Amino acid sequence: MAALGWLTPRRRSATARSVLAGEASAEAARKSTQEVSDREPDFPVHGDERAAAFFDLDNTVMQGAALFHFGKGLYKRKFFETRDLARFAWQQAWFRLAGVEDPEHMQDARDSALSIVKGHRVSELKSIGEEIYDEYMAGRIWPGTRALAQAHLDAGQRVWLVTAAPVEIAQVIARRLGLTGALGTVAESLGGVYTGKLVGEPLHGPAKAEAVRALATAENLDLSRCAAYSDSHNDIPMLSLVGHPYAINPDSKLRKHARAMDWRLRDYRTGRKAAKVGIPAAAGVGAVAGGTAAAIAMHRRRR
């Protein structure tokens, strides 16, 4: 049996070094367990029926402004004259270069759109909206934001767009992306025909927060479990409502606020905005003028 002695562990008294090694190992194990328990839980939470996600549209889900892309599509279909094209082109260029929702530009765009659709049937605009989405919007969806929305859907949660764009256009985009639905600005109609007026005011800033709050009440959602995503500081009221706010492609004011509040940030833009890489403002205006001139020339040739 002596030959098998090597199989029997020798009993030795613990040395100071072995005690230290054991204590260090135990402490490391304890810390590892603590780090796992303190780790942020998976998000979104699967199966949480009282949670939902709310996504701003312009420059959050889609590059540029939906209303401007819609206007471009309407121009192609001769809903308005060539003289209005320059205004739409300038508004879109401002939005693309500045990356900020300027209230005056957005109001001007809405007024323009309302005057253009006045007298047209709601069903007609919905049908055209489907075509315009394919022509101008489908290729401008940010893949990163789309993946975030899909993660909520995969978790069994509902996902809504929340935008100042016309609700009919917002609903088209939501349906094409497979989302639950959309909250948007409602234009007045009588007998299925647009009157050229709004119902209330544009769904912008604080109005978005009120819409989300009302929908959450109606759908029995717990806003502390919900998420909201936006690029604009104008949407801070909406972002502040939920337990999981995200700044997506944020403007400077929202980025600063998000960092101060320890909100999550995501930026899916591939490069810095033109206005911040030294391109003179005149260059941006020149590009717009050139594009507008080309569009007008094409329009004339068609005649």
Solvent accessible surface area in square Angstrom, and as a share of the most:
residue,aa,sasa,rsa
1,M,192,0.86
2,A,101,0.78
3,A,87,0.67
4,L,87,0.43
5,G,41,0.39
6,W,198,0.69
7,L,105,0.52
8,T,91,0.53
9,P,115,0.73
10,R,196,0.71
11,R,241,0.88
12,R,193,0.70
13,S,102,0.66
14,A,77,0.60
15,T,83,0.48
16,A,87,0.67
17,R,201,0.73
18,S,56,0.36
19,V,73,0.42
20,L,121,0.60
21,A,62,0.48
22,G,42,0.41
23,E,109,0.49
24,A,59,0.46
25,S,73,0.47
26,A,64,0.49
27,E,69,0.31
28,A,60,0.47
29,A,60,0.47
30,R,137,0.50
31,K,106,0.45
32,S,59,0.38
33,T,94,0.55
34,Q,88,0.39
35,E,113,0.51
36,V,87,0.50
37,S,81,0.52
38,D,99,0.51
39,R,161,0.59
40,E,103,0.46
41,P,103,0.65
42,D,122,0.63
43,F,48,0.20
44,P,16,0.10
45,V,74,0.43
46,H,133,0.59
47,G,60,0.58
48,D,24,0.12
49,E,139,0.62
50,R,94,0.34
51,A,2,0.01
52,A,0,0.00
53,A,0,0.00
54,F,0,0.00
55,F,0,0.00
56,D,2,0.01
57,L,0,0.00
58,D,8,0.04
59,N,13,0.07
60,T,0,0.00
61,V,5,0.03
62,M,0,0.00
63,Q,54,0.24
64,G,0,0.00
65,A,0,0.00
66,A,0,0.00
67,L,7,0.03
68,F,8,0.03
69,H,7,0.03
70,F,7,0.03
71,G,3,0.03
72,K,101,0.43
73,G,0,0.00
74,L,1,0.01
75,Y,21,0.08
76,K,100,0.42
77,R,62,0.23
78,K,153,0.65
79,F,35,0.15
80,F,19,0.08
81,E,86,0.39
82,T,25,0.14
83,R,191,0.70
84,D,28,0.15
85,L,17,0.08
86,A,49,0.38
87,R,97,0.35
88,F,10,0.04
89,A,28,0.21
90,W,97,0.34
91,Q,3,0.01
92,Q,30,0.13
93,A,15,0.11
94,W,88,0.31
95,F,3,0.01
96,R,101,0.37
97,L,55,0.28
98,A,28,0.22
99,G,4,0.04
100,V,47,0.27
101,E,7,0.03
102,D,36,0.19
103,P,83,0.52
104,E,140,0.63
105,H,39,0.18
106,M,6,0.02
107,Q,76,0.34
108,D,51,0.27
109,A,0,0.00
110,R,19,0.07
111,D,71,0.37
112,S,4,0.02
113,A,11,0.08
114,L,24,0.12
115,S,79,0.51
116,I,19,0.10
117,V,12,0.07
118,K,129,0.55
119,G,53,0.51
120,H,53,0.24
121,R,124,0.45
122,V,26,0.15
123,S,73,0.47
124,E,65,0.29
125,L,4,0.02
126,K,90,0.38
127,S,63,0.41
128,I,20,0.10
129,G,2,0.02
130,E,45,0.20
131,E,83,0.37
132,I,0,0.00
133,Y,14,0.05
134,D,84,0.44
135,E,75,0.34
136,Y,41,0.16
137,M,2,0.01
138,A,46,0.35
139,G,80,0.77
140,R,72,0.26
141,I,26,0.13
142,W,31,0.11
143,P,105,0.66
144,G,19,0.18
145,T,0,0.00
146,R,60,0.22
147,A,62,0.48
148,L,36,0.18
149,A,4,0.03
150,Q,65,0.29
151,A,40,0.31
152,H,2,0.01
153,L,44,0.22
154,D,94,0.49
155,A,4,0.03
156,G,59,0.56
157,Q,10,0.04
158,R,71,0.26
159,V,0,0.00
160,W,21,0.07
161,L,0,0.00
162,V,0,0.00
163,T,1,0.01
164,A,11,0.09
165,A,4,0.03
166,P,31,0.19
167,V,22,0.13
168,E,19,0.08
169,I,5,0.03
170,A,0,0.00
171,Q,75,0.33
172,V,4,0.03
173,I,0,0.00
174,A,2,0.01
175,R,137,0.50
176,R,96,0.35
177,L,16,0.08
178,G,48,0.46
179,L,17,0.08
180,T,65,0.38
181,G,17,0.16
182,A,14,0.11
183,L,37,0.19
184,G,10,0.09
185,T,7,0.04
186,V,69,0.40
187,A,16,0.12
188,E,55,0.24
189,S,46,0.30
190,L,128,0.64
191,G,73,0.70
192,G,29,0.28
193,V,43,0.25
194,Y,11,0.04
195,T,29,0.17
196,G,22,0.21
197,K,130,0.55
198,L,43,0.21
199,V,87,0.50
200,G,72,0.69
201,E,116,0.52
202,P,21,0.13
203,L,25,0.12
204,H,37,0.16
205,G,3,0.03
206,P,95,0.60
207,A,17,0.14
208,K,2,0.01
209,A,5,0.04
210,E,98,0.44
211,A,19,0.15
212,V,0,0.00
213,R,109,0.40
214,A,65,0.50
215,L,30,0.15
216,A,3,0.02
217,T,109,0.63
218,A,82,0.63
219,E,64,0.29
220,N,99,0.51
221,L,13,0.07
222,D,36,0.19
223,L,33,0.16
224,S,73,0.47
225,R,98,0.36
226,C,0,0.00
227,A,0,0.00
228,A,0,0.00
229,Y,2,0.01
230,S,0,0.00
231,D,1,0.01
232,S,0,0.00
233,H,44,0.20
234,N,26,0.13
235,D,1,0.00
236,I,39,0.20
237,P,50,0.32
238,M,0,0.00
239,L,0,0.00
240,S,67,0.43
241,L,36,0.18
242,V,12,0.07
243,G,40,0.39
244,H,61,0.27
245,P,17,0.11
246,Y,8,0.03
247,A,0,0.00
248,I,0,0.00
249,N,1,0.01
250,P,3,0.02
251,D,5,0.03
252,S,71,0.46
253,K,130,0.55
254,L,0,0.00
255,R,64,0.23
256,K,158,0.67
257,H,57,0.26
258,A,0,0.00
259,R,158,0.58
260,A,85,0.66
261,M,107,0.48
262,D,127,0.66
263,W,29,0.10
264,R,80,0.29
265,L,50,0.25
266,R,88,0.32
267,D,68,0.35
268,Y,59,0.22
269,R,50,0.18
270,T,145,0.85
271,G,48,0.46
272,R,173,0.63
273,K,38,0.16
274,A,29,0.23
275,A,65,0.50
276,K,103,0.44
277,V,79,0.45
278,G,69,0.67
279,I,82,0.41
280,P,90,0.57
281,A,86,0.67
282,A,77,0.59
283,A,49,0.38
284,G,10,0.10
285,V,73,0.42
286,G,41,0.39
287,A,73,0.57
288,V,26,0.15
289,A,58,0.45
290,G,43,0.41
291,G,43,0.42
292,T,14,0.08
293,A,60,0.47
294,A,54,0.42
295,A,31,0.24
296,I,39,0.20
297,A,39,0.30
298,M,87,0.39
299,H,22,0.10
300,R,167,0.61
301,R,178,0.65
302,R,152,0.55
303,R,204,0.74
